[in-house]
Every structure is written in C-alpha cells, then in structure tokens.
Amino acid sequence: MSEAIQRWEKLLATQPHHDLARFSLGKALFDAGRFADALGHLDQALAKKPDWMVVQILIGKCHQSLGDVAAARAAFEKAMQLAIDQHHDGPQMELEQLLEDLGR
C-alpha cells in the first residue's frame, strides 16, 4: 500500500469529515489503480461539494478505467458543464478530448 494512501486513511480515521483528505485519498487510490475504491471516496467528496470539478473529472476517469462508458460519459458531461460555468478553459479542452475518445 502506498504511503499516500496510508497517510490519508490515518487522517480520515481521526477526521472523517475532512473533505480535502477524502479527495486526497480518492486521488491516491486512483493513482494506485484502485478505481472502484477511489470512486467511493470521490463520490463522498462530490456529495459535500457538487461543484468540485476536479473530483467530477476523476469520477469519470474511474468509470472509464472500469469499463463503464455510460457512467464515464455522464461524469465527463457534468464536469464539462462545471468547466464552462467556472470558466476553466484547460479542463474544458481536456474534457472535450475525453468525450471524443469515448465516441461522444
């Protein structure tokens, strides 16, 4: 298990409502290729802050990596709307590519 995963799990054990730690654990699990495990934490983070675009993108990438194209597309489309609403051109371009790769 990676150091990052252990660090964030330990912090969440003592501070279960720490949103940044929840996201960070989800990201560490994603980076370790543990996509199903990452989804649970990322979904919890997004539930607390529905406009958290980076989390929405990672959720889409988890679904894509797990082979769930429909869920990935839905997540990327939500993230695209957040990118547009928040005026984030870089993520918007990334999402256009991700959607194109899915056969939008």
MDTraj code that builds the backbone (N, CA, C; nanometers):
import mdtraj as md
import numpy as np

residues = "MET SER GLU ALA ILE GLN ARG TRP GLU LYS LEU LEU ALA THR GLN PRO HIS HIS ASP LEU ALA ARG PHE SER LEU GLY LYS ALA LEU PHE ASP ALA GLY ARG PHE ALA ASP ALA LEU GLY HIS LEU ASP GLN ALA LEU ALA LYS LYS PRO ASP TRP MET VAL VAL GLN ILE LEU ILE GLY LYS CYS HIS GLN SER LEU GLY ASP VAL ALA ALA ALA ARG ALA ALA PHE GLU LYS ALA MET GLN LEU ALA ILE ASP GLN HIS HIS ASP GLY PRO GLN MET GLU LEU GLU GLN LEU LEU GLU ASP LEU GLY ARG".split()
xyz = np.array([
    [0.0841, -0.1177, 0.0000],
    [0.0000, 0.0000, 0.0000],
    [0.0885, 0.1240, 0.0000],
    [0.0501, 0.2243, -0.0743],
    [0.1356, 0.3417, -0.0857],
    [0.1328, 0.4263, 0.0423],
    [0.2369, 0.5022, 0.0597],
    [0.2468, 0.5933, 0.1742],
    [0.1327, 0.6932, 0.1737],
    [0.0991, 0.7445, 0.0553],
    [-0.0075, 0.8444, 0.0459],
    [-0.1408, 0.7853, 0.0913],
    [-0.1702, 0.6648, 0.0480],
    [-0.2960, 0.6010, 0.0891],
    [-0.2987, 0.5851, 0.2409],
    [-0.1906, 0.5358, 0.2980],
    [-0.1840, 0.5175, 0.4430],
    [-0.2004, 0.6499, 0.5168],
    [-0.1339, 0.7545, 0.4672],
    [-0.1405, 0.8858, 0.5326],
    [-0.2842, 0.9385, 0.5338],
    [-0.3519, 0.9298, 0.4190],
    [-0.4884, 0.9843, 0.4115],
    [-0.5874, 0.8978, 0.4872],
    [-0.5688, 0.7666, 0.4870],
    [-0.6560, 0.6788, 0.5655],
    [-0.6434, 0.7101, 0.7151],
    [-0.5198, 0.7322, 0.7592],
    [-0.4957, 0.7634, 0.9001],
    [-0.5633, 0.8953, 0.9376],
    [-0.5501, 0.9958, 0.8522],
    [-0.6119, 1.1252, 0.8810],
    [-0.7645, 1.1133, 0.8838],
    [-0.8208, 1.0394, 0.7895],
    [-0.9658, 1.0235, 0.7855],
    [-1.0183, 0.9426, 0.9028],
    [-0.9365, 0.8552, 0.9584],
    [-0.9783, 0.7788, 1.0761],
    [-1.0028, 0.8711, 1.1952],
    [-0.9280, 0.9798, 1.2020],
    [-0.9439, 1.0735, 1.3133],
    [-1.0302, 1.1940, 1.2761],
    [-1.0405, 1.2235, 1.1440],
    [-1.1191, 1.3382, 1.0985],
    [-1.2037, 1.2963, 0.9771],
    [-1.3076, 1.2185, 0.9997],
    [-1.3841, 1.1618, 0.8879],
    [-1.4558, 1.2649, 0.8000],
    [-1.4692, 1.3870, 0.8475],
    [-1.5388, 1.4890, 0.7687],
    [-1.4419, 1.5843, 0.6979],
    [-1.3158, 1.5482, 0.6926],
    [-1.2115, 1.6311, 0.6297],
    [-1.2217, 1.6120, 0.4777],
    [-1.2850, 1.7069, 0.4102],
    [-1.3146, 1.6915, 0.2673],
    [-1.1905, 1.6811, 0.1802],
    [-1.0894, 1.7606, 0.2095],
    [-0.9677, 1.7545, 0.1285],
    [-0.8960, 1.6206, 0.1479],
    [-0.8967, 1.5690, 0.2686],
    [-0.8360, 1.4374, 0.2927],
    [-0.9145, 1.3291, 0.2195],
    [-1.0461, 1.3409, 0.2172],
    [-1.1299, 1.2437, 0.1464],
    [-1.0947, 1.2448, -0.0028],
    [-1.0854, 1.3652, -0.0625],
    [-1.0458, 1.3766, -0.2024],
    [-0.9054, 1.3196, -0.2233],
    [-0.8151, 1.3552, -0.1343],
    [-0.6754, 1.3120, -0.1498],
    [-0.6626, 1.1602, -0.1421],
    [-0.7408, 1.0971, -0.0561],
    [-0.7395, 0.9511, -0.0507],
    [-0.7954, 0.8937, -0.1806],
    [-0.9028, 0.9517, -0.2301],
    [-0.9578, 0.9071, -0.3585],
    [-0.8562, 0.9198, -0.4708],
    [-0.7836, 1.0298, -0.4728],
    [-0.6818, 1.0520, -0.5761],
    [-0.5672, 0.9524, -0.5609],
    [-0.5245, 0.9276, -0.4383],
    [-0.4158, 0.8308, -0.4153],
    [-0.4587, 0.6905, -0.4587],
    [-0.5826, 0.6540, -0.4296],
    [-0.6335, 0.5240, -0.4728],
    [-0.6427, 0.5177, -0.6250],
    [-0.6862, 0.6261, -0.6871],
    [-0.6913, 0.6334, -0.8331],
    [-0.5505, 0.6129, -0.8902],
    [-0.4544, 0.6860, -0.8357],
    [-0.3158, 0.6759, -0.8839],
    [-0.2598, 0.5352, -0.8669],
    [-0.3098, 0.4619, -0.7676],
    [-0.2651, 0.3242, -0.7431],
    [-0.3423, 0.2225, -0.8276],
    [-0.4343, 0.2726, -0.9110],
    [-0.5113, 0.1824, -0.9965],
    [-0.6262, 0.1141, -0.9256],
    [-0.6615, 0.1618, -0.8083],
    [-0.7721, 0.1054, -0.7305],
    [-0.8981, 0.1892, -0.7563],
    [-0.9480, 0.1781, -0.8787],
    [-1.0533, 0.2671, -0.9266],
    [-1.1854, 0.2508, -0.8521],
    [-1.2258, 0.1291, -0.8229],
    [-1.3517, 0.1068, -0.7506],
    [-1.3425, 0.1644, -0.6091],
    [-1.2288, 0.1457, -0.5435],
    [-1.2095, 0.2016, -0.4098],
    [-1.2087, 0.3545, -0.4146],
    [-1.1445, 0.4089, -0.5166],
    [-1.1376, 0.5541, -0.5313],
    [-1.2767, 0.6142, -0.5480],
    [-1.3617, 0.5469, -0.6240],
    [-1.4963, 0.6000, -0.6509],
    [-1.5739, 0.6294, -0.5237],
    [-1.5667, 0.5408, -0.4266],
    [-1.6402, 0.5624, -0.3022],
    [-1.6011, 0.6921, -0.2336],
    [-1.4733, 0.7192, -0.2277],
    [-1.4253, 0.8406, -0.1622],
    [-1.4538, 0.9645, -0.2468],
    [-1.4365, 0.9523, -0.3765],
    [-1.4638, 1.0659, -0.4637],
    [-1.6122, 1.1001, -0.4649],
    [-1.6981, 1.0000, -0.4635],
    [-1.8424, 1.0248, -0.4570],
    [-1.8789, 1.0982, -0.3280],
    [-1.8166, 1.0588, -0.2172],
    [-1.8429, 1.1275, -0.0898],
    [-1.7966, 1.2725, -0.0951],
    [-1.6804, 1.2963, -0.1544],
    [-1.6295, 1.4334, -0.1655],
    [-1.7218, 1.5177, -0.2521],
    [-1.7687, 1.4605, -0.3622],
    [-1.8563, 1.5346, -0.4528],
    [-1.9920, 1.5627, -0.3880],
    [-2.0399, 1.4712, -0.3056],
    [-2.1672, 1.4922, -0.2365],
    [-2.1609, 1.6141, -0.1446],
    [-2.0433, 1.6384, -0.0876],
    [-2.0248, 1.7540, 0.0005],
    [-2.0091, 1.8838, -0.0777],
    [-1.9526, 1.8731, -0.1985],
    [-1.9244, 1.9928, -0.2792],
    [-1.9526, 1.9591, -0.4256],
    [-2.0787, 1.9666, -0.4673],
    [-2.1180, 1.9212, -0.6011],
    [-2.0535, 1.9969, -0.7180],
    [-1.9957, 2.1128, -0.6913],
    [-1.9324, 2.1885, -0.7995],
    [-1.7809, 2.1671, -0.8046],
    [-1.7319, 2.0624, -0.7397],
    [-1.5880, 2.0321, -0.7359],
    [-1.5517, 1.9601, -0.8653],
    [-1.5136, 2.0382, -0.9630],
    [-1.4912, 1.9906, -1.0996],
    [-1.3832, 1.8820, -1.1074],
    [-1.2739, 1.8992, -1.0378],
    [-1.1644, 1.8017, -1.0431],
    [-1.2125, 1.6653, -0.9952],
    [-1.2943, 1.6647, -0.8916],
    [-1.3488, 1.5388, -0.8407],
    [-1.4382, 1.4746, -0.9459],
    [-1.5213, 1.5573, -1.0104],
    [-1.6111, 1.5052, -1.1141],
    [-1.5313, 1.4428, -1.2291],
    [-1.4213, 1.5054, -1.2663],
    [-1.3359, 1.4506, -1.3732],
    [-1.2770, 1.3160, -1.3303],
    [-1.2263, 1.3093, -1.2075],
    [-1.1678, 1.1828, -1.1590],
    [-1.2723, 1.0719, -1.1506],
    [-1.3933, 1.1067, -1.1137],
    [-1.5004, 1.0077, -1.1113],
    [-1.5200, 0.9511, -1.2519],
    [-1.5214, 1.0391, -1.3517],
    [-1.5332, 0.9936, -1.4901],
    [-1.4182, 0.9038, -1.5309],
    [-1.2980, 0.9401, -1.4901],
    [-1.1812, 0.8593, -1.5247],
    [-1.1848, 0.7227, -1.4555],
    [-1.2368, 0.7189, -1.3333],
    [-1.2529, 0.5897, -1.2650],
    [-1.3498, 0.5012, -1.3431],
    [-1.4642, 0.5571, -1.3790],
    [-1.5621, 0.4795, -1.4549],
    [-1.5037, 0.4332, -1.5882],
    [-1.4303, 0.5219, -1.6540],
    [-1.3680, 0.4866, -1.7818],
    [-1.2707, 0.3704, -1.7623],
    [-1.1895, 0.3784, -1.6577],
    [-1.0921, 0.2726, -1.6313],
    [-1.1588, 0.1409, -1.5942],
    [-1.2774, 0.1477, -1.5362],
    [-1.3526, 0.0276, -1.5000],
    [-1.4371, -0.0247, -1.6160],
    [-1.4325, 0.0452, -1.7300],
    [-1.5042, -0.0007, -1.8488],
    [-1.6498, 0.0401, -1.8551],
    [-1.6944, 0.1296, -1.7676],
    [-1.8328, 0.1762, -1.7680],
    [-1.8409, 0.3060, -1.8489],
    [-1.8552, 0.2901, -1.9786],
    [-1.8516, 0.4040, -2.0709],
    [-1.9670, 0.4996, -2.0450],
    [-2.0859, 0.4481, -2.0198],
    [-2.2026, 0.5347, -1.9978],
    [-2.1833, 0.6221, -1.8738],
    [-2.1349, 0.5632, -1.7659],
    [-2.1117, 0.6401, -1.6430],
    [-1.9976, 0.7402, -1.6627],
    [-1.8947, 0.7004, -1.7361],
    [-1.7836, 0.7921, -1.7645],
    [-1.8337, 0.9109, -1.8454],
    [-1.9114, 0.8840, -1.9477],
    [-1.9650, 0.9912, -2.0311],
    [-2.0502, 1.0873, -1.9472],
    [-2.1374, 1.0333, -1.8642],
    [-2.2232, 1.1178, -1.7806],
    [-2.1392, 1.2052, -1.6867],
    [-2.0366, 1.1466, -1.6264],
    [-1.9498, 1.2229, -1.5356],
    [-1.8731, 1.3309, -1.6110],
    [-1.8205, 1.2961, -1.7273],
    [-1.7458, 1.3948, -1.8063],
    [-1.8371, 1.5076, -1.8542],
    [-1.9603, 1.4761, -1.8891],
    [-2.0531, 1.5805, -1.9326],
    [-2.0864, 1.6755, -1.8178],
    [-2.1040, 1.6218, -1.6978],
    [-2.1261, 1.7078, -1.5809],
    [-2.0036, 1.7943, -1.5550],
    [-1.8858, 1.7332, -1.5658],
    [-1.7615, 1.8082, -1.5454],
    [-1.7456, 1.9162, -1.6513],
    [-1.7859, 1.8861, -1.7743],
    [-1.7779, 1.9854, -1.8817],
    [-1.8632, 2.1068, -1.8477],
    [-1.9841, 2.0833, -1.7983],
    [-2.0701, 2.1949, -1.7623],
    [-2.0090, 2.2765, -1.6491],
    [-1.9469, 2.2086, -1.5524],
    [-1.8789, 2.2806, -1.4447],
    [-1.7627, 2.3628, -1.4992],
    [-1.6865, 2.3060, -1.5920],
    [-1.5734, 2.3784, -1.6510],
    [-1.6224, 2.5032, -1.7236],
    [-1.7309, 2.4896, -1.7957],
    [-1.7875, 2.6049, -1.8677],
    [-1.8363, 2.7083, -1.7672],
    [-1.9137, 2.6643, -1.6685],
    [-1.9696, 2.7568, -1.5691],
    [-1.8615, 2.8279, -1.4893],
    [-1.7508, 2.7589, -1.4642],
    [-1.6435, 2.8147, -1.3825],
    [-1.5326, 2.8791, -1.4660],
    [-1.5505, 2.8807, -1.5970],
    [-1.4552, 2.9439, -1.6901],
    [-1.3150, 2.8834, -1.6805],
    [-1.3077, 2.7493, -1.6818],
    [-1.1794, 2.6781, -1.6792],
    [-1.1535, 2.6207, -1.8179],
    [-1.0769, 2.6940, -1.8977],
    [-1.0528, 2.6536, -2.0363],
    [-0.9697, 2.5265, -2.0484],
    [-0.8664, 2.5115, -1.9657],
    [-0.7807, 2.3929, -1.9746],
    [-0.8583, 2.2643, -1.9492],
    [-0.9300, 2.2558, -1.8363],
    [-1.0104, 2.1359, -1.8131],
    [-1.1183, 2.1156, -1.9194],
    [-1.1730, 2.2244, -1.9685],
    [-1.2752, 2.2113, -2.0728],
    [-1.2173, 2.1441, -2.1973],
    [-1.0962, 2.1826, -2.2358],
    [-1.0321, 2.1203, -2.3520],
    [-1.0012, 1.9735, -2.3235],
    [-0.9546, 1.9432, -2.2019],
    [-0.9278, 1.8039, -2.1636],
    [-1.0567, 1.7211, -2.1715],
    [-1.1651, 1.7766, -2.1225],
    [-1.2925, 1.7049, -2.1232],
    [-1.3456, 1.6847, -2.2645],
    [-1.3261, 1.7815, -2.3505],
    [-1.3659, 1.7642, -2.4909],
    [-1.2941, 1.6443, -2.5500],
    [-1.1653, 1.6302, -2.5196],
    [-1.0867, 1.5175, -2.5697],
    [-1.1334, 1.3858, -2.5077],
    [-1.1569, 1.3883, -2.3773],
    [-1.2042, 1.2667, -2.3104],
    [-1.3385, 1.2193, -2.3690],
    [-1.4284, 1.3121, -2.3919],
    [-1.5583, 1.2770, -2.4507],
    [-1.5422, 1.2277, -2.5939],
    [-1.4518, 1.2908, -2.6669],
    [-1.4275, 1.2463, -2.8042],
    [-1.3715, 1.1031, -2.8041],
    [-1.2819, 1.0767, -2.7101],
    [-1.2238, 0.9420, -2.7002],
    [-1.3296, 0.8366, -2.6685],
    [-1.4358, 0.8784, -2.5993],
    [-1.5452, 0.7858, -2.5658],
    [-1.6430, 0.7685, -2.6818],
    [-1.6220, 0.8474, -2.7869],
    [-1.7123, 0.8395, -2.9008],
    [-1.8377, 0.9212, -2.8820],
    [-1.8191, 1.0356, -2.8256],
    [-1.9301, 1.1272, -2.7980],
    [-2.0183, 1.1332, -2.9144],
])
top = md.Topology()
chain = top.add_chain()
for i, resn in enumerate(residues, 1):
    res = top.add_residue(resn, chain, resSeq=i)
    for name in ("N", "CA", "C"):
        top.add_atom(name, md.element.get_by_symbol(name[0]), res)
traj = md.Trajectory(xyz[None], top)
